[in-house]
Amino acid sequence: MEMRSADWKTFAWWVTGISVGAFFLALVLRAESQRQLESSATDTASRWTQSALPSVPDLEQVFTGSGLTPSAREQLLRLRKVDDVFRFKLYDRSGRLVLVSDDLVADRPLPRYDQSLGIGQGADAQQVGIRDKVLAGGSHVELRRHSDQPGLGVFSEAYVAVQRDGVVLGLVNVSVDQTRQVATARGALLRIGGTLALLLAVALGVAGLQFWRRLRRQRLAVNRGQYIANHDALSGALNRSSFNELLRQAAWRRAEGGPVFALMCIDLDYFKEVNDSLGHDAGDEVLRVARQRLNSCVREGDHVARLGGDEFAVVLFGSSTEAALTPLAQRIVHALAQVYDVAGQQVRCGGSVGVAIHGVDAVDPDELLGKADLALYRAKANGRATFSFYDVAMDRQMQARRELTRDLREAVSTGQLTLHYQPLFASDARTLTGYEALLRWNHPARGEIPPAEFIPLAEETGVINQIGLWVLRGACREAAGWPASLTVAVNLSALQFAGNNLVQLVAEALADSGLAPQRLELEITESLLMSNTDQVLGVLRALSRMGVTIAMDDFGTGYSSLAYLWRFPFDKVKIDRAFTHNLGHDEKVALIVQSIISLAHSLDIRVNAEGVETASQMAALQDGGCDELQGFLLGRPGPAASLTHLGHVDGDLVPGQRTEARRSLFGTIPPPLPPGRTGPIV
């Protein structure tokens, strides 16, 4: 665990503080030991003096230098070995040395000593101070070591005054052997020091442990904060900001001779349907499992990131060819296509993958990401659950797409969009009941652009709201001038329901045009009902109460259509042209069409068949009881100016059409749609 500079400083202060404390403690103990030795030496000198005064006869003569009597010599010799004393020196009151105990051994006169304590003009000031201090009743001790004294390691020289009856006779310097004392004191000090050192070590260890624990908590908090800052909280993958930094660093290292790398952009297919049908908790679980599967596919050193929503990205190091990257892309597509077990239900999402190679497709990180996105877009356009590598043609396609988007935004205001109307006939194929409004775009440079090309583009770019409102207003305005028995059908995009003002816009279009609500038919696709079910249901019910007819377009091609018929207030269902086209070619199709018609009629819902192109198809539908026919056999779409209304019946509405709002069957039952979807909507 790496320590920051501030942590090292804190630790250093702790160690320094404890070390300084231990140093001062050692000084205190040393000073106290020395004081004890000095006190002991002073006491020993005082006791020696107290013993010498009564026992040594003629002691005054010794101090005055008058001579040493035999009895005095004998007694002084005895005092030389008393109480750890091994030497003593006697000085007179002026400080002149008069006797040294070492000279008492031989039976001869004492020598004449030249030594003195603070006598003469050149006297040492320190010695003068010692003499004066002792004569004044004090004492002075000096701790000494002499290697030339056999058996003696440490001794003290204590100076004390010798007094009798209050009169100072002189000074005595007593050398006291303190080797045992020092050894005893040193042992005690060592024990005390060892104990204190142990306590300090324990304290330092406890402090160090606490410091390490605090540092570890701080590190964990910092690491957790860094992890949260760099990773997606839901899936645990890298987040967008850390992914962008990783991509920049990878590009920089590659420019400096580092490893080659590639980028994969990944989208989960039909993830929105999972969120809408099973809830966001189920969607979150799918994202977590998807990230785990991506991690299991990539190699060590590669990185998985979640860019937002159901978008993931993978940075792959060491691979720079399609041949090397294809197996990995296949593994990812296969792994994401496996069943997701969510809340006890099995869900299939799948994933689409786009691949771009650094140095081949782009060098700049942002450009590389954009080209991987282009490859992903093509993979999704190719049917999803597959992968695609970037190529130059994609840029041309994207450029053309951007230009088409720009032109589409201008098409509404420049009059390039027009409405054509395809006739709708009753089951007899002769009675005209109304028209379906179909949008056409006549591009000034490209000519007619098919709706299948520009309608999805309008939905992806959001232009569909503007176009949808233009179609609604134009169709209502045109239909208001038709015979009163004819209706007009207008297709609505799912995005028009997202604005929460669709009911108001429809009401305004009817009011501005003067068209009766019963003559307007709004067609929606089944995919709209997969999301925001309650909100869509409320809008459809409001429109139905207004008197507008509600029709489900492309019936039978989506998922759980029966559930929608049961819950939503549909007045009409439109059989998809794929069924109509296969009538007469497949007996199963005929059975399905007949079942749709029977079911709808049992629910009081009318049936329209799209794509009638042959007489046999029309006959089969008529025999099955279809209410309304539409297709090239009966009439092709054309502009409003070309409509003749041939075959219409005079009156307000064709018999059989409703004149009041219709309620959905079991419309008051609140349960949501039945769960259980296990695959994508097709």
ZAVO-556085 format. One record per residue (C-alpha): x, y, z. Coordinates in steps of 0.5 Angstrom, whole numbers, padded with zeros to 4 digits, always signed. Layout:
<sites>
XYZ;...
</sites>
This chain:
<sites>
+0000+0000+0000;+0003+0006-0002;+0004+0012+0003;+0003+0019+0001;+0008+0025+0003;+0003+0027+0008;+0003+0020+0011;+0010+0020+0011;+0011+0026+0015;+0006+0024+0020;+0009+0018+0021;+0016+0021+0022;+0013+0026+0027;+0011+0020+0031;+0018+0017+0031;+0021+0023+0032;+0017+0025+0038;+0018+0018+0041;+0025+0018+0040;+0026+0025+0043;+0022+0023+0049;+0026+0017+0050;+0033+0021+0049;+0030+0026+0054;+0028+0021+0059;+0035+0018+0058;+0038+0024+0060;+0034+0025+0066;+0035+0018+0068;+0043+0019+0067;+0042+0026+0071;+0038+0022+0077;+0044+0017+0077;+0049+0022+0078;+0046+0025+0083;+0045+0019+0087;+0052+0017+0087;+0054+0024+0089;+0049+0024+0095;+0052+0017+0097;+0059+0020+0096;+0057+0026+0100;+0054+0021+0106;+0060+0017+0106;+0065+0022+0107;+0060+0025+0112;+0060+0019+0116;+0068+0018+0115;+0069+0025+0118;+0064+0023+0124;+0068+0017+0125;+0075+0020+0125;+0073+0026+0130;+0072+0022+0136;+0077+0016+0134;+0083+0020+0132;+0087+0023+0137;+0091+0029+0136;+0087+0030+0130;+0088+0038+0130;+0096+0037+0130;+0095+0033+0123;+0091+0039+0120;+0096+0044+0123;+0102+0040+0120;+0105+0040+0127;+0106+0032+0126;+0103+0025+0126;+0103+0021+0133;+0103+0014+0132;+0096+0013+0135;+0094+0018+0130;+0097+0014+0125;+0094+0008+0127;+0087+0010+0127;+0088+0014+0121;+0090+0007+0117;+0084+0004+0120;+0080+0009+0117;+0083+0008+0110;+0079+0002+0109;+0072+0004+0112;+0066+0004+0109;+0068+0003+0101;+0073+0009+0103;+0080+0007+0099;+0084+0013+0100;+0083+0020+0103;+0087+0027+0103;+0087+0032+0109;+0088+0039+0107;+0088+0045+0112;+0083+0051+0112;+0088+0055+0107;+0087+0049+0102;+0094+0046+0103;+0095+0038+0103;+0098+0036+0109;+0096+0028+0109;+0095+0023+0104;+0093+0016+0106;+0097+0012+0101;+0103+0015+0105;+0101+0012+0112;+0103+0005+0110;+0111+0006+0111;+0113+0008+0118;+0116+0014+0116;+0115+0021+0117;+0110+0024+0112;+0113+0028+0106;+0112+0035+0105;+0107+0036+0100;+0107+0041+0094;+0099+0040+0092;+0094+0045+0095;+0087+0047+0094;+0086+0054+0091;+0092+0057+0094;+0097+0062+0091;+0096+0067+0086;+0095+0062+0080;+0090+0058+0084;+0085+0055+0080;+0078+0058+0080;+0075+0052+0080;+0079+0049+0086;+0078+0056+0090;+0071+0055+0089;+0071+0048+0092;+0075+0050+0098;+0070+0056+0099;+0064+0052+0098;+0066+0046+0103;+0069+0051+0108;+0062+0055+0108;+0059+0048+0110;+0057+0045+0103;+0060+0039+0100;+0063+0038+0093;+0063+0031+0089;+0067+0029+0083;+0065+0022+0079;+0072+0019+0077;+0074+0013+0073;+0081+0011+0073;+0084+0005+0069;+0090+0005+0073;+0086+0003+0080;+0086-0005+0080;+0079-0007+0081;+0076+0000+0081;+0072+0002+0076;+0068+0008+0078;+0069+0012+0085;+0068+0019+0087;+0072+0024+0091;+0068+0028+0096;+0070+0034+0099;+0067+0036+0106;+0069+0040+0112;+0072+0037+0119;+0069+0041+0125;+0070+0040+0132;+0066+0044+0137;+0064+0048+0131;+0071+0050+0129;+0073+0048+0122;+0079+0044+0123;+0080+0043+0115;+0078+0039+0109;+0078+0032+0107;+0078+0029+0100;+0075+0022+0101;+0075+0017+0095;+0069+0012+0095;+0069+0006+0091;+0062+0006+0088;+0063+0001+0083;+0058-0004+0086;+0053+0002+0087;+0054+0004+0079;+0053-0003+0077;+0047-0004+0081;+0045+0003+0079;+0046+0001+0072;+0043-0006+0073;+0037-0002+0075;+0037+0003+0070;+0038-0002+0065;+0031-0006+0068;+0028+0001+0068;+0030+0003+0061;+0028-0004+0058;+0022-0003+0061;+0021+0004+0059;+0024+0002+0052;+0019-0004+0052;+0013+0001+0054;+0015+0006+0048;+0016+0000+0043;+0009-0002+0045;+0006+0005+0045;+0010+0006+0038;+0007-0001+0036;+0000+0001+0038;+0001+0008+0035;+0004+0005+0029;-0002+0000+0028;-0007+0005+0029;-0004+0010+0024;-0003+0004+0019;-0011+0002+0020;-0013+0010+0019;-0008+0010+0013;-0011+0004+0010;-0018+0006+0012;-0016+0013+0008;-0013+0009+0002;-0020+0004+0002;-0024+0011+0002;-0019+0014-0004;-0019+0008-0008;-0027+0007-0007;-0028+0014-0009;-0023+0013-0015;-0027+0007-0017;-0033+0010-0017;-0030+0016-0021;-0028+0011-0026;-0033+0006-0026;-0040+0005-0028;-0044+0004-0021;-0049-0001-0024;-0045-0005-0029;-0038-0004-0026;-0035-0003-0033;-0031+0003-0034;-0035+0009-0035;-0035+0014-0041;-0030+0019-0038;-0025+0014-0036;-0026+0010-0043;-0024+0017-0046;-0018+0017-0042;-0016+0010-0044;-0017+0011-0051;-0013+0017-0051;-0007+0014-0047;-0008+0008-0052;-0007+0012-0058;-0001+0016-0055;+0002+0010-0053;+0001+0007-0060;+0004+0013-0063;+0011+0012-0058;+0011+0005-0061;+0006+0002-0056;+0002-0004-0058;-0003-0004-0063;-0011-0004-0061;-0018-0004-0064;-0024-0001-0061;-0031-0005-0061;-0038-0001-0060;-0043-0006-0058;-0051-0004-0057;-0056-0009-0054;-0061-0011-0059;-0069-0010-0056;-0066-0007-0049;-0072-0002-0049;-0077-0007-0050;-0074-0011-0044;-0074-0005-0040;-0081-0003-0042;-0084-0010-0041;-0081-0012-0035;-0079-0006-0032;-0072-0002-0030;-0070-0007-0025;-0070-0013-0030;-0066-0008-0035;-0061-0007-0030;-0060-0014-0029;-0059-0015-0036;-0054-0010-0036;-0050-0013-0031;-0050-0020-0034;-0048-0017-0041;-0042-0014-0038;-0040-0020-0034;-0041-0024-0041;-0036-0019-0044;-0031-0019-0039;-0031-0027-0040;-0030-0026-0048;-0024-0021-0048;-0017-0022-0046;-0013-0020-0040;-0011-0013-0041;-0017-0011-0045;-0022-0006-0042;-0030-0006-0042;-0033+0000-0041;-0041+0002-0041;-0042+0009-0045;-0049+0010-0043;-0056+0006-0043;-0055-0001-0047;-0048+0002-0050;-0042-0002-0049;-0035-0001-0052;-0029-0006-0051;-0021-0003-0052;-0017-0009-0055;-0010-0009-0055;-0005-0013-0059;-0010-0014-0065;-0010-0010-0071;-0013-0015-0077;-0020-0017-0079;-0018-0024-0078;-0015-0023-0071;-0021-0020-0069;-0027-0024-0072;-0027-0030-0067;-0027-0025-0062;-0033-0021-0065;-0037-0028-0066;-0036-0030-0059;-0039-0023-0056;-0045-0024-0061;-0046-0031-0059;-0045-0029-0051;-0050-0024-0052;-0055-0028-0055;-0056-0033-0050;-0062-0033-0045;-0062-0028-0040;-0065-0031-0033;-0069-0024-0030;-0074-0025-0025;-0075-0032-0026;-0077-0030-0033;-0072-0032-0039;-0071-0026-0044;-0067-0026-0050;-0063-0019-0052;-0057-0020-0057;-0052-0015-0059;-0049-0012-0065;-0042-0010-0065;-0038-0005-0069;-0031-0006-0070;-0026+0000-0072;-0018-0001-0072;-0013+0004-0070;-0008+0006-0075;-0012+0003-0081;-0019+0006-0080;-0017+0012-0076;-0011+0015-0071;-0015+0020-0067;-0019+0017-0062;-0025+0021-0063;-0025+0019-0070;-0024+0012-0069;-0030+0012-0064;-0034+0015-0069;-0032+0010-0074;-0034+0004-0070;-0040+0007-0069;-0041+0007-0076;-0040+0000-0076;-0045-0001-0071;-0050+0002-0074;-0049-0002-0081;-0049-0008-0076;-0056-0006-0073;-0058-0005-0080;-0056-0012-0083;-0061-0015-0078;-0058-0014-0071;-0055-0020-0067;-0048-0019-0072;-0042-0015-0073;-0039-0011-0078;-0032-0008-0079;-0032-0001-0081;-0030+0001-0089;-0030+0007-0093;-0036+0006-0096;-0040+0007-0089;-0037+0014-0089;-0040+0016-0096;-0047+0013-0093;-0047+0017-0087;-0045+0023-0091;-0051+0022-0096;-0055+0020-0090;-0053+0027-0086;-0055+0030-0093;-0062+0027-0093;-0063+0029-0086;-0061+0036-0088;-0066+0036-0094;-0071+0033-0090;-0072+0038-0085;-0072+0043-0091;-0078+0039-0095;-0083+0041-0090;-0082+0049-0091;-0080+0048-0098;-0087+0045-0101;-0083+0038-0103;-0088+0034-0099;-0094+0032-0101;-0100+0027-0100;-0103+0022-0104;-0109+0018-0102;-0111+0011-0103;-0118+0009-0104;-0121+0004-0099;-0127+0000-0101;-0133-0004-0097;-0133-0011-0098;-0136-0011-0104;-0130-0008-0107;-0135-0002-0111;-0137+0002-0105;-0132+0007-0103;-0131+0009-0096;-0125+0013-0095;-0118+0014-0097;-0111+0013-0093;-0107+0019-0093;-0100+0017-0096;-0094+0022-0095;-0089+0023-0101;-0083+0027-0102;-0081+0029-0109;-0074+0031-0108;-0071+0037-0113;-0065+0033-0114;-0066+0026-0113;-0074+0026-0115;-0078+0021-0111;-0076+0018-0105;-0079+0012-0102;-0083+0013-0095;-0079+0007-0093;-0072+0011-0094;-0074+0017-0091;-0080+0016-0085;-0075+0012-0081;-0070+0017-0082;-0075+0022-0080;-0076+0018-0073;-0069+0018-0072;-0068+0025-0072;-0074+0027-0069;-0077+0031-0075;-0083+0026-0075;-0086+0030-0070;-0086+0036-0075;-0088+0032-0081;-0093+0028-0077;-0097+0035-0075;-0097+0037-0083;-0100+0031-0085;-0105+0031-0080;-0107+0038-0081;-0107+0037-0089;-0111+0031-0089;-0116+0034-0085;-0116+0040-0089;-0117+0036-0095;-0122+0031-0093;-0127+0036-0090;-0128+0038-0098;-0130+0031-0099;-0137+0028-0099;-0139+0027-0092;-0139+0019-0092;-0132+0019-0094;-0127+0018-0088;-0119+0019-0088;-0114+0015-0085;-0107+0018-0082;-0101+0014-0079;-0099+0016-0073;-0091+0015-0071;-0090+0013-0064;-0086+0019-0063;-0092+0023-0063;-0095+0020-0057;-0089+0022-0053;-0090+0030-0053;-0097+0029-0049;-0100+0034-0053;-0103+0029-0059;-0110+0030-0056;-0110+0037-0057;-0106+0037-0064;-0112+0032-0066;-0117+0037-0063;-0114+0043-0066;-0113+0040-0073;-0121+0038-0073;-0123+0044-0071;-0119+0048-0076;-0121+0044-0082;-0128+0043-0080;-0128+0035-0081;-0132+0031-0076;-0129+0027-0071;-0132+0021-0074;-0129+0022-0081;-0122+0021-0078;-0118+0015-0077;-0112+0014-0074;-0107+0008-0075;-0102+0006-0070;-0097+0000-0070;-0097-0005-0065;-0089-0003-0063;-0092+0003-0060;-0096-0001-0055;-0090-0004-0052;-0088+0002-0049;-0091+0007-0044;-0097+0003-0044;-0101+0007-0039;-0100+0013-0042;-0101+0011-0049;-0108+0007-0047;-0110+0014-0044;-0109+0018-0050;-0112+0013-0054;-0118+0013-0050;-0119+0020-0050;-0118+0020-0058;-0124+0015-0058;-0128+0019-0053;-0127+0025-0058;-0130+0020-0064;-0124+0019-0067;-0123+0012-0070;-0117+0008-0068;-0114+0003-0072;-0108-0002-0071;-0104-0003-0077;-0100-0009-0079;-0104-0013-0075;-0101-0020-0073;-0094-0018-0075;-0092-0016-0068;-0092-0019-0061;-0098-0021-0056;-0103-0018-0061;-0109-0021-0057;-0107-0018-0051;-0107-0011-0054;-0114-0012-0057;-0117-0014-0051;-0114-0008-0047;-0114-0002-0052;-0120+0001-0055;-0119-0001-0063;-0125+0000-0068;-0121-0003-0074;-0115-0008-0075;-0111-0008-0081;-0109-0015-0084;-0102-0014-0086;-0100-0014-0093;-0096-0020-0092;-0102-0025-0090;-0106-0022-0096;-0100-0023-0101;-0099-0031-0099;-0107-0032-0099;-0108-0038-0104;-0100-0040-0104;-0101-0043-0096;-0107-0046-0093;-0104-0044-0086;-0104-0036-0088;-0112-0037-0090;-0113-0040-0083;-0110-0035-0080;-0113-0029-0084;-0120-0033-0082;-0118-0033-0075;-0116-0026-0075;-0123-0024-0078;-0127-0028-0074;-0124-0026-0067;-0124-0018-0069;-0132-0019-0071;-0133-0023-0064;-0130-0016-0061;-0134-0012-0065;-0128-0009-0069;-0128-0008-0076;-0123-0011-0081;-0119-0008-0087;-0114-0012-0091;-0108-0009-0094;-0104-0010-0101;-0110-0013-0105;-0107-0014-0112;-0111-0020-0115;-0118-0022-0116;-0116-0029-0112;-0114-0025-0106;-0120-0021-0106;-0125-0027-0107;-0121-0030-0101;-0122-0024-0097;-0129-0023-0099;-0131-0030-0097;-0128-0029-0090;-0132-0023-0089;-0127-0018-0089;-0130-0011-0088;-0126-0007-0092;-0121-0008-0098;-0115-0004-0100;-0110-0005-0105;-0107-0004-0113;-0113-0008-0115;-0118-0003-0113;-0114+0003-0113;-0107+0006-0113;-0105+0012-0109;-0106+0019-0112;-0106+0027-0111;-0112+0030-0108;-0113+0033-0115;-0114+0027-0118;-0119+0024-0113;-0126+0023-0117;-0129+0019-0111;-0133+0014-0115;-0137+0009-0112;-0138+0013-0105;-0145+0013-0102;-0149+0019-0101;-0150+0021-0094;-0146+0022-0087;-0143+0015-0086;-0143+0009-0090;-0148+0004-0086;-0144+0000-0081;-0139+0005-0079;-0140+0007-0072;-0142+0014-0070;-0140+0014-0063;-0134+0013-0059;-0133+0006-0058;-0130+0003-0051;-0125-0003-0051;-0127-0010-0049;-0126-0011-0041;-0123-0003-0041;-0124-0003-0034;-0120-0008-0032;-0113-0005-0030;-0108-0011-0030;-0102-0010-0035;-0100-0014-0041;-0099-0021-0039;-0091-0022-0038;-0087-0028-0041;-0083-0025-0047;-0077-0029-0049;-0075-0026-0056;-0074-0020-0060;-0080-0016-0063;-0080-0018-0070;
</sites>
